[in-house]
Amino acid sequence: MVDRQDAALISALEKVNFQPLWDRFQTLTPMNPGAKDKAFIWKWDDIELLTVRAGQEVAMEDAERRAVIMCHPAFDGKIETTSNLISAFTVLEPGDKAPPHRHTAAAIRFATRCEGAVTIVNGRRCQMHEGDLVLTPPMCWHGHINEGDRQTTWFDAANMPLIAHLDVSFFEPGERNTNDFWQVGTEEEDVWEGAGLMPEDTDKSLTHSPKYRYPGEATRATLDVMSAAGDGSKTLRYTSPLDGGPVMPTLDCYYKRIAKDKPTDTKRVTHNQICLVVNGDGSSRIGDETIHWSKHDTFTIPHWSWATHTAESTDADFFIVTDKSVFENLDLVREEIQN
């Protein structure tokens, strides 16, 4: 190896805690994004019986939340599903109450197998029926209860890895045995049931959606009647009724329907995505990985990874949670479609 002419200078700079840009600028400014993780899939068949065991073997009194988190092996044991995001399945037995708490992280719940479950958000009762999306915006008090007669399970996602990386996490536990928290109605949330309607005195300074529950029935009905894109797919964005923007500044959600036997456009984006298969089966080519999925499987699309999806037996539906709104706020969104 040939000695650098400036080796002595570089050594002198490093000794006083400086570094030269000229020999390491590509480390500081890479030519393209390079995700640490590749696409990964968590099969529902692998976790279903373990969620049953979690309900039976972990007492609610011993757990802040009875959740099983999807951890990508690329992150060396860290609790991350993909960059900036985690996802999980949460389990409640009949009569269980997951105590109220609040935190800096933005989080969502998407109802899978949870008839009888209810989430309370800031004094509002939000039912959890199939396909419902329930928001728990940053620092909003929230807790969960299973009022049904069988175990309930739902899909969770949050941006806790991003908050931890920025070191801005705050967490405040509530009282486990407070009855007032649970004695609330649906009236405040019912105000938002009608699309395109909003109380005139709504606080428009909110940075997150004032609507906490997005009914799955309305989502599916809208998909049924909307026009498809050129690749046959249909995509809905969950938006705030205040401004039509994302539901939260740091967490952004979508619902996508893929036409049977018609591959979607091959696309890559600068944000990260976690996809829950709501219905259907098929495969996805993501980067150099091909994954096969079916109902309630969960998989990731790391940032700047080419991705295309194909539904096989029937049309397929995805619920997708992303950090796109973070990138929008920082003017860092970039998307490309492969020709």
Contacts in CASP RR format, 6 or more apart in sequence:
PFRMAT RR
TARGET T0000
AUTHOR 0000-0000-0000
METHOD contacts of the structure
MODEL  1
MVDRQDAALISALEKVNFQPLWDRFQTLTPMNPGAKDKAFIWKWDDIELL
TVRAGQEVAMEDAERRAVIMCHPAFDGKIETTSNLISAFTVLEPGDKAPP
HRHTAAAIRFATRCEGAVTIVNGRRCQMHEGDLVLTPPMCWHGHINEGDR
QTTWFDAANMPLIAHLDVSFFEPGERNTNDFWQVGTEEEDVWEGAGLMPE
DTDKSLTHSPKYRYPGEATRATLDVMSAAGDGSKTLRYTSPLDGGPVMPT
LDCYYKRIAKDKPTDTKRVTHNQICLVVNGDGSSRIGDETIHWSKHDTFT
IPHWSWATHTAESTDADFFIVTDKSVFENLDLVREEIQN
4 10 0 8 1.000
4 23 0 8 1.000
6 20 0 8 1.000
6 23 0 8 1.000
9 20 0 8 1.000
10 20 0 8 1.000
10 23 0 8 1.000
13 19 0 8 1.000
13 20 0 8 1.000
21 28 0 8 1.000
32 304 0 8 1.000
33 270 0 8 1.000
33 303 0 8 1.000
33 304 0 8 1.000
34 303 0 8 1.000
34 304 0 8 1.000
35 82 0 8 1.000
35 83 0 8 1.000
35 272 0 8 1.000
35 302 0 8 1.000
35 303 0 8 1.000
35 304 0 8 1.000
35 305 0 8 1.000
36 74 0 8 1.000
36 75 0 8 1.000
36 83 0 8 1.000
36 302 0 8 1.000
37 72 0 8 1.000
37 74 0 8 1.000
37 75 0 8 1.000
37 82 0 8 1.000
37 83 0 8 1.000
37 300 0 8 1.000
37 302 0 8 1.000
38 74 0 8 1.000
38 286 0 8 1.000
38 287 0 8 1.000
38 288 0 8 1.000
38 289 0 8 1.000
38 302 0 8 1.000
38 305 0 8 1.000
39 284 0 8 1.000
39 286 0 8 1.000
39 287 0 8 1.000
39 289 0 8 1.000
39 291 0 8 1.000
39 299 0 8 1.000
39 300 0 8 1.000
39 301 0 8 1.000
39 302 0 8 1.000
39 305 0 8 1.000
39 307 0 8 1.000
40 72 0 8 1.000
40 73 0 8 1.000
40 74 0 8 1.000
40 82 0 8 1.000
40 299 0 8 1.000
40 300 0 8 1.000
41 291 0 8 1.000
41 292 0 8 1.000
41 293 0 8 1.000
41 297 0 8 1.000
41 298 0 8 1.000
41 299 0 8 1.000
41 300 0 8 1.000
42 70 0 8 1.000
42 297 0 8 1.000
42 298 0 8 1.000
42 299 0 8 1.000
43 297 0 8 1.000
44 294 0 8 1.000
44 295 0 8 1.000
44 296 0 8 1.000
44 297 0 8 1.000
44 298 0 8 1.000
47 68 0 8 1.000
47 89 0 8 1.000
50 68 0 8 1.000
51 68 0 8 1.000
51 89 0 8 1.000
51 91 0 8 1.000
51 151 0 8 1.000
51 153 0 8 1.000
52 91 0 8 1.000
52 151 0 8 1.000
54 66 0 8 1.000
54 68 0 8 1.000
54 91 0 8 1.000
55 66 0 8 1.000
55 91 0 8 1.000
55 93 0 8 1.000
55 151 0 8 1.000
56 93 0 8 1.000
58 66 0 8 1.000
60 66 0 8 1.000
60 92 0 8 1.000
60 93 0 8 1.000
60 96 0 8 1.000
60 97 0 8 1.000
60 98 0 8 1.000
61 176 0 8 1.000
63 98 0 8 1.000
64 98 0 8 1.000
64 99 0 8 1.000
64 101 0 8 1.000
64 173 0 8 1.000
65 90 0 8 1.000
65 98 0 8 1.000
66 90 0 8 1.000
66 91 0 8 1.000
66 92 0 8 1.000
66 96 0 8 1.000
66 98 0 8 1.000
67 88 0 8 1.000
67 89 0 8 1.000
67 90 0 8 1.000
67 91 0 8 1.000
67 156 0 8 1.000
68 88 0 8 1.000
68 89 0 8 1.000
68 91 0 8 1.000
69 79 0 8 1.000
69 81 0 8 1.000
69 86 0 8 1.000
69 87 0 8 1.000
69 88 0 8 1.000
70 81 0 8 1.000
70 86 0 8 1.000
70 87 0 8 1.000
70 88 0 8 1.000
70 298 0 8 1.000
71 77 0 8 1.000
71 78 0 8 1.000
71 79 0 8 1.000
71 80 0 8 1.000
71 81 0 8 1.000
72 80 0 8 1.000
72 81 0 8 1.000
72 82 0 8 1.000
72 300 0 8 1.000
78 161 0 8 1.000
79 86 0 8 1.000
79 160 0 8 1.000
79 161 0 8 1.000
80 86 0 8 1.000
80 161 0 8 1.000
81 87 0 8 1.000
81 157 0 8 1.000
81 274 0 8 1.000
81 300 0 8 1.000
82 272 0 8 1.000
82 273 0 8 1.000
82 274 0 8 1.000
82 300 0 8 1.000
82 301 0 8 1.000
82 302 0 8 1.000
83 161 0 8 1.000
83 272 0 8 1.000
83 302 0 8 1.000
83 303 0 8 1.000
83 323 0 8 1.000
84 159 0 8 1.000
84 161 0 8 1.000
84 162 0 8 1.000
84 165 0 8 1.000
84 272 0 8 1.000
84 323 0 8 1.000
84 326 0 8 1.000
85 157 0 8 1.000
85 158 0 8 1.000
85 159 0 8 1.000
85 161 0 8 1.000
85 162 0 8 1.000
85 272 0 8 1.000
85 274 0 8 1.000
85 321 0 8 1.000
85 322 0 8 1.000
85 323 0 8 1.000
86 157 0 8 1.000
86 158 0 8 1.000
86 159 0 8 1.000
86 160 0 8 1.000
86 161 0 8 1.000
87 155 0 8 1.000
87 156 0 8 1.000
87 157 0 8 1.000
87 274 0 8 1.000
87 276 0 8 1.000
87 298 0 8 1.000
87 321 0 8 1.000
88 155 0 8 1.000
88 156 0 8 1.000
88 157 0 8 1.000
89 112 0 8 1.000
89 153 0 8 1.000
89 154 0 8 1.000
89 155 0 8 1.000
89 156 0 8 1.000
90 98 0 8 1.000
90 109 0 8 1.000
90 144 0 8 1.000
90 153 0 8 1.000
90 154 0 8 1.000
90 156 0 8 1.000
91 151 0 8 1.000
91 152 0 8 1.000
91 153 0 8 1.000
92 98 0 8 1.000
92 114 0 8 1.000
92 117 0 8 1.000
92 144 0 8 1.000
92 145 0 8 1.000
92 146 0 8 1.000
92 151 0 8 1.000
92 152 0 8 1.000
93 146 0 8 1.000
93 151 0 8 1.000
94 146 0 8 1.000
94 148 0 8 1.000
94 149 0 8 1.000
94 150 0 8 1.000
94 151 0 8 1.000
95 145 0 8 1.000
95 146 0 8 1.000
95 147 0 8 1.000
95 148 0 8 1.000
96 144 0 8 1.000
96 145 0 8 1.000
96 146 0 8 1.000
97 143 0 8 1.000
97 144 0 8 1.000
97 145 0 8 1.000
97 176 0 8 1.000
97 182 0 8 1.000
98 143 0 8 1.000
98 144 0 8 1.000
98 145 0 8 1.000
99 143 0 8 1.000
99 173 0 8 1.000
99 174 0 8 1.000
99 175 0 8 1.000
99 176 0 8 1.000
100 120 0 8 1.000
100 141 0 8 1.000
100 142 0 8 1.000
100 143 0 8 1.000
100 174 0 8 1.000
100 175 0 8 1.000
100 178 0 8 1.000
100 181 0 8 1.000
101 141 0 8 1.000
101 142 0 8 1.000
101 143 0 8 1.000
101 171 0 8 1.000
101 172 0 8 1.000
101 173 0 8 1.000
101 174 0 8 1.000
102 139 0 8 1.000
102 140 0 8 1.000
102 141 0 8 1.000
102 142 0 8 1.000
102 171 0 8 1.000
102 172 0 8 1.000
102 174 0 8 1.000
103 138 0 8 1.000
103 139 0 8 1.000
103 169 0 8 1.000
103 170 0 8 1.000
103 171 0 8 1.000
103 172 0 8 1.000
104 138 0 8 1.000
104 139 0 8 1.000
104 163 0 8 1.000
104 168 0 8 1.000
104 169 0 8 1.000
104 170 0 8 1.000
104 171 0 8 1.000
105 138 0 8 1.000
105 158 0 8 1.000
105 159 0 8 1.000
105 160 0 8 1.000
105 162 0 8 1.000
105 163 0 8 1.000
105 169 0 8 1.000
106 136 0 8 1.000
106 137 0 8 1.000
106 138 0 8 1.000
106 158 0 8 1.000
106 159 0 8 1.000
106 208 0 8 1.000
106 248 0 8 1.000
106 249 0 8 1.000
106 250 0 8 1.000
106 251 0 8 1.000
107 135 0 8 1.000
107 136 0 8 1.000
107 142 0 8 1.000
107 156 0 8 1.000
107 157 0 8 1.000
107 158 0 8 1.000
107 159 0 8 1.000
107 251 0 8 1.000
108 133 0 8 1.000
108 134 0 8 1.000
108 135 0 8 1.000
108 136 0 8 1.000
108 156 0 8 1.000
108 157 0 8 1.000
108 158 0 8 1.000
108 247 0 8 1.000
108 251 0 8 1.000
108 253 0 8 1.000
108 321 0 8 1.000
109 119 0 8 1.000
109 128 0 8 1.000
109 133 0 8 1.000
109 134 0 8 1.000
109 136 0 8 1.000
109 144 0 8 1.000
109 154 0 8 1.000
109 155 0 8 1.000
109 156 0 8 1.000
110 131 0 8 1.000
110 132 0 8 1.000
110 133 0 8 1.000
110 134 0 8 1.000
110 154 0 8 1.000
110 155 0 8 1.000
110 156 0 8 1.000
110 157 0 8 1.000
110 276 0 8 1.000
110 319 0 8 1.000
110 321 0 8 1.000
111 117 0 8 1.000
111 128 0 8 1.000
111 129 0 8 1.000
111 130 0 8 1.000
111 131 0 8 1.000
111 132 0 8 1.000
111 133 0 8 1.000
111 134 0 8 1.000
111 154 0 8 1.000
111 155 0 8 1.000
111 216 0 8 1.000
112 130 0 8 1.000
112 131 0 8 1.000
112 153 0 8 1.000
112 154 0 8 1.000
112 155 0 8 1.000
112 276 0 8 1.000
112 278 0 8 1.000
112 296 0 8 1.000
113 152 0 8 1.000
113 153 0 8 1.000
113 154 0 8 1.000
114 128 0 8 1.000
114 146 0 8 1.000
114 152 0 8 1.000
114 153 0 8 1.000
114 154 0 8 1.000
115 128 0 8 1.000
115 129 0 8 1.000
115 130 0 8 1.000
115 148 0 8 1.000
115 152 0 8 1.000
116 127 0 8 1.000
116 128 0 8 1.000
116 146 0 8 1.000
116 147 0 8 1.000
116 148 0 8 1.000
116 152 0 8 1.000
117 128 0 8 1.000
117 144 0 8 1.000
117 145 0 8 1.000
117 146 0 8 1.000
117 147 0 8 1.000
117 148 0 8 1.000
117 152 0 8 1.000
117 154 0 8 1.000
118 125 0 8 1.000
118 126 0 8 1.000
118 127 0 8 1.000
118 128 0 8 1.000
118 144 0 8 1.000
118 145 0 8 1.000
118 146 0 8 1.000
118 147 0 8 1.000
119 126 0 8 1.000
119 128 0 8 1.000
119 134 0 8 1.000
119 136 0 8 1.000
119 142 0 8 1.000
119 143 0 8 1.000
119 144 0 8 1.000
120 126 0 8 1.000
120 141 0 8 1.000
120 142 0 8 1.000
120 143 0 8 1.000
120 144 0 8 1.000
120 145 0 8 1.000
120 181 0 8 1.000
120 182 0 8 1.000
120 184 0 8 1.000
121 134 0 8 1.000
121 135 0 8 1.000
121 136 0 8 1.000
121 140 0 8 1.000
121 141 0 8 1.000
121 142 0 8 1.000
121 143 0 8 1.000
121 212 0 8 1.000
122 140 0 8 1.000
122 141 0 8 1.000
122 142 0 8 1.000
122 212 0 8 1.000
123 141 0 8 1.000
123 181 0 8 1.000
123 184 0 8 1.000
123 185 0 8 1.000
123 188 0 8 1.000
124 184 0 8 1.000
124 185 0 8 1.000
124 186 0 8 1.000
124 188 0 8 1.000
124 189 0 8 1.000
124 212 0 8 1.000
125 184 0 8 1.000
125 185 0 8 1.000
125 186 0 8 1.000
125 189 0 8 1.000
126 132 0 8 1.000
126 134 0 8 1.000
126 186 0 8 1.000
126 189 0 8 1.000
126 212 0 8 1.000
126 213 0 8 1.000
127 186 0 8 1.000
127 213 0 8 1.000
128 134 0 8 1.000
128 152 0 8 1.000
128 154 0 8 1.000
129 215 0 8 1.000
129 216 0 8 1.000
129 217 0 8 1.000
130 216 0 8 1.000
131 215 0 8 1.000
131 216 0 8 1.000
131 219 0 8 1.000
131 220 0 8 1.000
131 278 0 8 1.000
131 319 0 8 1.000
132 213 0 8 1.000
132 214 0 8 1.000
132 215 0 8 1.000
132 216 0 8 1.000
133 213 0 8 1.000
133 214 0 8 1.000
133 216 0 8 1.000
133 219 0 8 1.000
133 238 0 8 1.000
133 253 0 8 1.000
133 319 0 8 1.000
134 212 0 8 1.000
134 213 0 8 1.000
134 214 0 8 1.000
135 208 0 8 1.000
135 209 0 8 1.000
135 211 0 8 1.000
135 212 0 8 1.000
135 213 0 8 1.000
135 214 0 8 1.000
135 247 0 8 1.000
135 248 0 8 1.000
136 142 0 8 1.000
136 212 0 8 1.000
137 208 0 8 1.000
137 209 0 8 1.000
137 212 0 8 1.000
137 248 0 8 1.000
138 208 0 8 1.000
138 248 0 8 1.000
138 250 0 8 1.000
139 170 0 8 1.000
141 174 0 8 1.000
141 181 0 8 1.000
143 181 0 8 1.000
145 182 0 8 1.000
146 152 0 8 1.000
155 276 0 8 1.000
155 298 0 8 1.000
155 319 0 8 1.000
157 251 0 8 1.000
157 274 0 8 1.000
157 321 0 8 1.000
158 251 0 8 1.000
159 250 0 8 1.000
159 251 0 8 1.000
159 323 0 8 1.000
159 326 0 8 1.000
160 169 0 8 1.000
162 250 0 8 1.000
162 323 0 8 1.000
162 326 0 8 1.000
163 169 0 8 1.000
175 181 0 8 1.000
189 211 0 8 1.000
189 212 0 8 1.000
189 213 0 8 1.000
191 199 0 8 1.000
192 198 0 8 1.000
192 210 0 8 1.000
192 211 0 8 1.000
192 212 0 8 1.000
192 213 0 8 1.000
192 241 0 8 1.000
193 215 0 8 1.000
195 218 0 8 1.000
196 241 0 8 1.000
198 241 0 8 1.000
198 242 0 8 1.000
202 210 0 8 1.000
202 242 0 8 1.000
203 210 0 8 1.000
204 242 0 8 1.000
206 242 0 8 1.000
207 248 0 8 1.000
207 249 0 8 1.000
208 240 0 8 1.000
208 247 0 8 1.000
208 248 0 8 1.000
208 249 0 8 1.000
209 238 0 8 1.000
209 239 0 8 1.000
209 240 0 8 1.000
209 241 0 8 1.000
209 242 0 8 1.000
209 247 0 8 1.000
209 248 0 8 1.000
210 240 0 8 1.000
210 241 0 8 1.000
210 242 0 8 1.000
211 240 0 8 1.000
211 241 0 8 1.000
214 238 0 8 1.000
219 236 0 8 1.000
219 255 0 8 1.000
220 317 0 8 1.000
222 236 0 8 1.000
223 234 0 8 1.000
223 236 0 8 1.000
223 255 0 8 1.000
223 257 0 8 1.000
223 317 0 8 1.000
226 234 0 8 1.000
226 236 0 8 1.000
227 234 0 8 1.000
228 234 0 8 1.000
228 259 0 8 1.000
229 235 0 8 1.000
229 265 0 8 1.000
230 265 0 8 1.000
231 259 0 8 1.000
231 262 0 8 1.000
231 263 0 8 1.000
231 264 0 8 1.000
231 265 0 8 1.000
232 258 0 8 1.000
232 259 0 8 1.000
232 262 0 8 1.000
232 264 0 8 1.000
233 256 0 8 1.000
233 257 0 8 1.000
233 258 0 8 1.000
233 259 0 8 1.000
233 262 0 8 1.000
233 264 0 8 1.000
233 309 0 8 1.000
234 256 0 8 1.000
234 257 0 8 1.000
235 254 0 8 1.000
235 255 0 8 1.000
235 256 0 8 1.000
235 257 0 8 1.000
236 254 0 8 1.000
236 255 0 8 1.000
236 256 0 8 1.000
237 245 0 8 1.000
237 246 0 8 1.000
237 252 0 8 1.000
237 253 0 8 1.000
237 254 0 8 1.000
238 246 0 8 1.000
238 247 0 8 1.000
238 253 0 8 1.000
238 254 0 8 1.000
238 255 0 8 1.000
239 245 0 8 1.000
239 246 0 8 1.000
239 247 0 8 1.000
240 246 0 8 1.000
240 247 0 8 1.000
245 325 0 8 1.000
246 252 0 8 1.000
246 253 0 8 1.000
246 324 0 8 1.000
246 325 0 8 1.000
246 328 0 8 1.000
247 253 0 8 1.000
248 325 0 8 1.000
249 325 0 8 1.000
249 326 0 8 1.000
249 329 0 8 1.000
250 323 0 8 1.000
250 325 0 8 1.000
250 326 0 8 1.000
251 321 0 8 1.000
251 322 0 8 1.000
251 323 0 8 1.000
251 325 0 8 1.000
252 271 0 8 1.000
252 321 0 8 1.000
252 322 0 8 1.000
252 323 0 8 1.000
252 324 0 8 1.000
252 325 0 8 1.000
252 328 0 8 1.000
253 319 0 8 1.000
253 320 0 8 1.000
253 321 0 8 1.000
253 322 0 8 1.000
254 318 0 8 1.000
254 319 0 8 1.000
254 320 0 8 1.000
254 321 0 8 1.000
254 322 0 8 1.000
255 278 0 8 1.000
255 317 0 8 1.000
255 318 0 8 1.000
255 319 0 8 1.000
255 320 0 8 1.000
256 317 0 8 1.000
256 318 0 8 1.000
256 320 0 8 1.000
257 315 0 8 1.000
257 316 0 8 1.000
257 317 0 8 1.000
257 318 0 8 1.000
258 264 0 8 1.000
258 309 0 8 1.000
258 310 0 8 1.000
258 311 0 8 1.000
258 315 0 8 1.000
258 316 0 8 1.000
258 317 0 8 1.000
258 318 0 8 1.000
259 311 0 8 1.000
259 315 0 8 1.000
260 311 0 8 1.000
260 312 0 8 1.000
260 313 0 8 1.000
260 314 0 8 1.000
260 315 0 8 1.000
260 316 0 8 1.000
261 310 0 8 1.000
261 311 0 8 1.000
261 312 0 8 1.000
262 310 0 8 1.000
262 311 0 8 1.000
263 308 0 8 1.000
263 309 0 8 1.000
263 310 0 8 1.000
264 308 0 8 1.000
264 309 0 8 1.000
264 310 0 8 1.000
265 308 0 8 1.000
265 337 0 8 1.000
265 338 0 8 1.000
266 285 0 8 1.000
266 306 0 8 1.000
266 307 0 8 1.000
266 308 0 8 1.000
266 337 0 8 1.000
266 338 0 8 1.000
267 306 0 8 1.000
267 307 0 8 1.000
267 308 0 8 1.000
267 335 0 8 1.000
267 336 0 8 1.000
267 337 0 8 1.000
267 338 0 8 1.000
268 304 0 8 1.000
268 305 0 8 1.000
268 306 0 8 1.000
268 307 0 8 1.000
268 335 0 8 1.000
268 336 0 8 1.000
268 338 0 8 1.000
269 303 0 8 1.000
269 304 0 8 1.000
269 324 0 8 1.000
269 333 0 8 1.000
269 334 0 8 1.000
269 335 0 8 1.000
269 336 0 8 1.000
270 303 0 8 1.000
270 304 0 8 1.000
270 327 0 8 1.000
270 332 0 8 1.000
270 333 0 8 1.000
270 334 0 8 1.000
270 335 0 8 1.000
271 303 0 8 1.000
271 322 0 8 1.000
271 323 0 8 1.000
271 324 0 8 1.000
271 326 0 8 1.000
271 327 0 8 1.000
271 333 0 8 1.000
272 300 0 8 1.000
272 301 0 8 1.000
272 302 0 8 1.000
272 303 0 8 1.000
272 322 0 8 1.000
272 323 0 8 1.000
273 300 0 8 1.000
273 301 0 8 1.000
273 320 0 8 1.000
273 321 0 8 1.000
273 322 0 8 1.000
274 298 0 8 1.000
274 299 0 8 1.000
274 300 0 8 1.000
274 301 0 8 1.000
274 320 0 8 1.000
274 321 0 8 1.000
274 322 0 8 1.000
275 298 0 8 1.000
275 299 0 8 1.000
275 300 0 8 1.000
275 301 0 8 1.000
275 318 0 8 1.000
275 319 0 8 1.000
275 320 0 8 1.000
276 296 0 8 1.000
276 297 0 8 1.000
276 298 0 8 1.000
276 318 0 8 1.000
276 319 0 8 1.000
276 320 0 8 1.000
276 321 0 8 1.000
277 293 0 8 1.000
277 294 0 8 1.000
277 295 0 8 1.000
277 296 0 8 1.000
277 297 0 8 1.000
277 298 0 8 1.000
277 299 0 8 1.000
277 316 0 8 1.000
277 317 0 8 1.000
277 318 0 8 1.000
278 295 0 8 1.000
278 296 0 8 1.000
278 317 0 8 1.000
278 318 0 8 1.000
278 319 0 8 1.000
279 295 0 8 1.000
279 314 0 8 1.000
279 315 0 8 1.000
279 316 0 8 1.000
279 317 0 8 1.000
280 294 0 8 1.000
280 295 0 8 1.000
280 311 0 8 1.000
280 312 0 8 1.000
280 313 0 8 1.000
280 314 0 8 1.000
280 315 0 8 1.000
280 316 0 8 1.000
280 317 0 8 1.000
281 292 0 8 1.000
281 293 0 8 1.000
281 294 0 8 1.000
281 295 0 8 1.000
281 311 0 8 1.000
281 312 0 8 1.000
281 313 0 8 1.000
281 314 0 8 1.000
281 316 0 8 1.000
282 292 0 8 1.000
282 293 0 8 1.000
282 294 0 8 1.000
282 309 0 8 1.000
282 310 0 8 1.000
282 311 0 8 1.000
282 312 0 8 1.000
282 313 0 8 1.000
282 316 0 8 1.000
283 290 0 8 1.000
283 291 0 8 1.000
283 292 0 8 1.000
283 293 0 8 1.000
283 309 0 8 1.000
283 310 0 8 1.000
283 312 0 8 1.000
284 290 0 8 1.000
284 291 0 8 1.000
284 293 0 8 1.000
284 299 0 8 1.000
284 301 0 8 1.000
284 307 0 8 1.000
284 308 0 8 1.000
284 309 0 8 1.000
284 310 0 8 1.000
285 306 0 8 1.000
285 307 0 8 1.000
285 308 0 8 1.000
286 299 0 8 1.000
286 301 0 8 1.000
286 302 0 8 1.000
286 305 0 8 1.000
286 306 0 8 1.000
286 307 0 8 1.000
287 305 0 8 1.000
287 306 0 8 1.000
287 307 0 8 1.000
291 299 0 8 1.000
293 299 0 8 1.000
301 307 0 8 1.000
306 338 0 8 1.000
309 316 0 8 1.000
309 318 0 8 1.000
324 333 0 8 1.000
327 333 0 8 1.000
END
